[in-house]
Amino acid sequence: MTLPDHIQRDHKIIRGRIAYTSNKPDRLGQERGREVFTVVVHNDGRRSLMAHAEIDDRPSVLRFEQLSLDPHWRPTDAFIRISVGDKLCGTGWFRFTETEAECETFTSVEGRLSQRWPLSGPTLMFGGHAIANDGWCVKLFDLNGPQTQTLPRFVVSSTDHRGATGPSIALASATISLVAREKVIVKAGKFDALHFCFGEVHGLPVEHPIYDVWVTADGNYTFLKGTVGGYMMTAYELVELSDQL
């Protein structure tokens, strides 16, 4: 469609919804949360993620995340706001440069917090705990490299498995494997997918269970589905997608 001369539209939009369900025997298939997200892709390759996530398990978690990347998929800035048990846990703004990560936050535990964290190079990714954000994190995996790789360290907003603390600056990494290139059917449709497995996440105070993730193989790394074992026993599935790319 050709736009009138007085209209300028230099971006494209991806919108989606992810269902959170339980894999525990007594709650098998029951909904335990949800996430809606919007991805804005600019003509020069910059992109932004806006995600609103809800976890119903007590204590409930409500999270708003906004994350922006440069044309090389490196984070430039982010915003996180978290409520736990329907009470404000924290809110904060992050900024990333070639040499440091910084944040200005207010949390219910620390109060006002200012952090400036020196880095040996650009931050390669930010983990804000939105499930759609998890799909972006596997972009760090070199598809032309070994089947199992330890990703470079990246910044996360919380070391809690549900992202229910902070927000503040912490560093983490992960050892992940490319399991297969697969055809995947989810409620949102049928997709060519990359199947990854997070074997170990480094930098967390408590070991994270094995996490399998499927993302689109089209270069956008849109989250399709995921399963977490161990004590969590949870599943995630893309149930709606409006792809205007």
C-alpha positions as CSV (number, residue, x, y, z in Angstrom):
1,M,0.0,0.0,0.0
2,T,1.3,3.4,-1.0
3,L,0.9,6.1,1.7
4,P,0.0,9.7,1.0
5,D,2.9,12.2,0.9
6,H,1.8,13.7,4.2
7,I,2.0,10.4,6.0
8,Q,5.3,9.0,7.4
9,R,5.5,5.4,8.7
10,D,9.1,4.1,9.1
11,H,8.4,1.1,11.3
12,K,6.7,-2.2,11.3
13,I,4.9,-4.0,14.1
14,I,4.7,-7.5,15.6
15,R,2.0,-8.1,18.3
16,G,1.4,-11.3,20.2
17,R,0.0,-13.0,23.3
18,I,1.7,-15.8,25.2
19,A,-0.2,-18.2,27.6
20,Y,1.4,-19.4,30.8
21,T,0.2,-22.9,31.9
22,S,1.2,-25.4,34.5
23,N,2.7,-28.9,33.9
24,K,2.3,-30.0,37.5
25,P,0.1,-33.2,37.7
26,D,-2.5,-31.6,39.9
27,R,-2.8,-28.5,37.6
28,L,-1.9,-29.9,34.2
29,G,-2.8,-27.5,31.5
30,Q,-4.3,-24.9,33.8
31,E,-3.6,-21.2,33.0
32,R,-1.2,-19.6,35.5
33,G,-0.5,-16.4,33.7
34,R,-0.3,-14.5,30.4
35,E,1.8,-12.0,28.5
36,V,1.0,-9.5,25.7
37,F,3.8,-7.9,23.7
38,T,4.5,-5.5,20.9
39,V,7.7,-5.4,18.9
40,V,8.5,-2.3,16.8
41,V,11.0,-2.8,14.0
42,H,12.5,0.3,12.5
43,N,13.9,0.6,8.9
44,D,17.5,0.9,10.2
45,G,17.2,-2.3,12.2
46,R,16.5,-0.8,15.6
47,R,13.7,-2.6,17.5
48,S,11.8,-2.2,20.8
49,L,9.9,-4.7,22.9
50,M,7.0,-3.7,25.1
51,A,5.7,-6.5,27.2
52,H,3.1,-6.8,30.0
53,A,3.3,-10.0,31.9
54,E,1.0,-11.5,34.7
55,I,1.8,-14.5,36.9
56,D,-1.1,-15.6,39.0
57,D,0.7,-18.0,41.3
58,R,0.9,-16.6,44.8
59,P,2.5,-14.2,45.4
60,S,1.3,-12.8,42.0
61,V,3.7,-10.9,39.8
62,L,2.7,-8.1,37.5
63,R,5.5,-6.7,35.2
64,F,5.8,-4.0,32.6
65,E,9.0,-4.1,30.5
66,Q,10.2,-1.9,27.7
67,L,13.5,-2.7,26.0
68,S,15.1,-1.1,23.0
69,L,18.0,-2.5,20.8
70,D,20.3,-0.8,18.3
71,P,20.6,-2.2,14.7
72,H,23.1,-4.8,16.0
73,W,20.6,-6.1,18.6
74,R,22.5,-4.6,21.5
75,P,20.4,-3.0,24.2
76,T,20.4,0.8,24.5
77,D,17.8,1.4,27.3
78,A,15.1,-0.4,29.2
79,F,12.4,0.2,31.8
80,I,11.0,-2.3,34.3
81,R,8.1,-1.9,36.7
82,I,7.2,-4.9,39.0
83,S,4.4,-5.5,41.5
84,V,4.5,-8.6,43.7
85,G,1.4,-9.7,45.7
86,D,-0.3,-6.6,44.2
87,K,2.2,-4.3,45.9
88,L,4.9,-2.3,44.2
89,C,8.2,-4.1,44.3
90,G,10.3,-1.7,42.2
91,T,10.5,0.5,39.2
92,G,13.6,1.5,37.2
93,W,15.3,2.8,34.1
94,F,18.4,1.2,32.5
95,R,20.9,2.7,30.0
96,F,23.7,0.9,28.2
97,T,26.8,2.3,26.6
98,E,30.0,0.9,25.1
99,T,31.7,0.8,28.5
100,E,29.0,0.6,31.2
101,A,25.5,-0.2,32.3
102,E,23.6,2.2,34.6
103,C,20.3,2.2,36.3
104,E,18.1,4.5,38.4
105,T,15.6,2.6,40.4
106,F,13.4,2.6,43.4
107,T,12.6,-0.7,45.2
108,S,10.6,-1.6,48.3
109,V,13.7,-3.2,49.8
110,E,16.6,-0.8,48.9
111,G,14.7,2.4,48.4
112,R,16.3,4.8,45.8
113,L,19.2,3.0,44.1
114,S,21.7,4.4,41.5
115,Q,24.1,1.9,39.9
116,R,26.9,2.4,37.4
117,W,28.5,-0.9,36.4
118,P,31.7,-0.7,34.3
119,L,31.9,-3.2,31.4
120,S,34.8,-4.4,29.3
121,G,32.6,-4.0,26.1
122,P,29.1,-3.3,24.9
123,T,26.2,-5.1,26.7
124,L,25.2,-7.8,24.2
125,M,21.7,-8.4,25.6
126,F,19.4,-7.5,28.5
127,G,17.1,-9.9,30.3
128,G,14.0,-8.3,31.8
129,H,12.2,-11.6,32.4
130,A,9.4,-11.1,29.8
131,I,9.0,-14.4,28.0
132,A,9.2,-12.6,24.7
133,N,12.5,-11.2,25.9
134,D,13.8,-14.8,26.4
135,G,13.4,-15.3,22.7
136,W,15.7,-12.4,22.0
137,C,18.3,-13.7,24.4
138,V,19.0,-16.7,22.2
139,K,20.1,-14.3,19.5
140,L,23.5,-14.4,21.2
141,F,23.9,-18.0,20.1
142,D,26.2,-18.4,17.0
143,L,24.2,-20.6,14.6
144,N,27.5,-21.3,12.7
145,G,29.3,-22.4,15.9
146,P,29.3,-25.5,18.1
147,Q,26.0,-27.1,19.1
148,T,26.5,-26.2,22.8
149,Q,27.8,-22.7,23.7
150,T,28.2,-20.6,26.7
151,L,26.8,-17.2,25.9
152,P,28.7,-14.0,26.8
153,R,27.6,-12.3,30.0
154,F,24.6,-10.0,29.8
155,V,22.7,-7.8,32.1
156,V,19.5,-9.0,33.9
157,S,17.0,-7.0,36.0
158,S,16.6,-9.7,38.6
159,T,18.3,-13.0,39.6
160,D,15.0,-14.4,40.8
161,H,13.6,-17.1,38.6
162,R,10.3,-15.2,38.2
163,G,12.0,-11.8,37.9
164,A,10.2,-10.8,41.1
165,T,12.9,-8.8,42.7
166,G,14.6,-5.5,42.0
167,P,14.8,-4.2,39.4
168,S,18.6,-3.7,39.5
169,I,21.7,-4.5,37.6
170,A,23.0,-8.1,37.8
171,L,25.1,-10.1,35.4
172,A,24.3,-13.6,34.1
173,S,25.2,-16.0,31.4
174,A,23.9,-19.3,30.1
175,T,25.1,-22.5,28.5
176,I,22.7,-23.4,25.8
177,S,22.4,-26.0,23.0
178,L,20.8,-25.8,19.6
179,V,18.6,-29.0,19.7
180,A,17.2,-28.9,16.2
181,R,15.6,-26.9,13.4
182,E,11.9,-27.9,13.5
183,K,8.5,-27.3,12.2
184,V,6.4,-26.1,15.2
185,I,2.6,-25.8,15.5
186,V,1.3,-23.6,18.3
187,K,-2.1,-21.9,18.7
188,A,-0.8,-18.9,16.8
189,G,0.1,-21.0,13.7
190,K,2.7,-23.2,12.1
191,F,6.3,-21.9,12.0
192,D,9.9,-22.8,11.0
193,A,11.6,-22.8,14.4
194,L,14.9,-23.1,16.2
195,H,14.8,-25.3,19.3
196,F,17.2,-24.3,22.1
197,C,17.8,-25.8,25.5
198,F,19.2,-23.7,28.4
199,G,21.3,-26.3,30.3
200,E,22.7,-24.0,33.0
201,V,22.3,-20.3,33.8
202,H,25.3,-18.8,35.5
203,G,25.2,-16.0,38.0
204,L,21.9,-16.9,39.8
205,P,21.8,-17.7,43.5
206,V,19.6,-20.7,42.9
207,E,20.1,-23.2,40.1
208,H,17.5,-22.7,37.3
209,P,15.7,-25.8,36.0
210,I,16.3,-27.0,32.4
211,Y,14.5,-24.6,30.0
212,D,13.6,-25.5,26.4
213,V,12.7,-22.6,24.1
214,W,11.5,-22.5,20.5
215,V,11.8,-19.3,18.5
216,T,11.0,-18.4,14.9
217,A,13.8,-19.1,12.4
218,D,13.0,-15.9,10.4
219,G,15.6,-13.8,12.1
220,N,13.1,-12.1,14.4
221,Y,13.5,-14.7,17.2
222,T,9.8,-14.4,18.1
223,F,9.1,-16.7,21.1
224,L,6.9,-19.7,20.1
225,K,6.8,-22.0,23.0
226,G,8.8,-23.1,26.0
227,T,8.9,-25.6,28.8
228,V,10.6,-25.5,32.2
229,G,11.2,-28.6,34.3
230,G,12.3,-29.1,37.9
231,Y,10.3,-27.5,40.6
232,M,8.7,-25.0,38.2
233,M,7.0,-27.4,35.8
234,T,5.5,-24.7,33.6
235,A,4.9,-24.1,29.9
236,Y,4.5,-21.1,27.6
237,E,2.9,-20.9,24.2
238,L,2.3,-18.2,21.6
239,V,-1.4,-18.2,21.2
240,E,-1.9,-15.0,19.1
241,L,0.4,-13.3,16.5
242,S,-0.2,-10.3,14.3
243,D,2.8,-10.0,12.1
244,Q,2.8,-6.9,10.0
245,L,6.4,-7.3,8.8
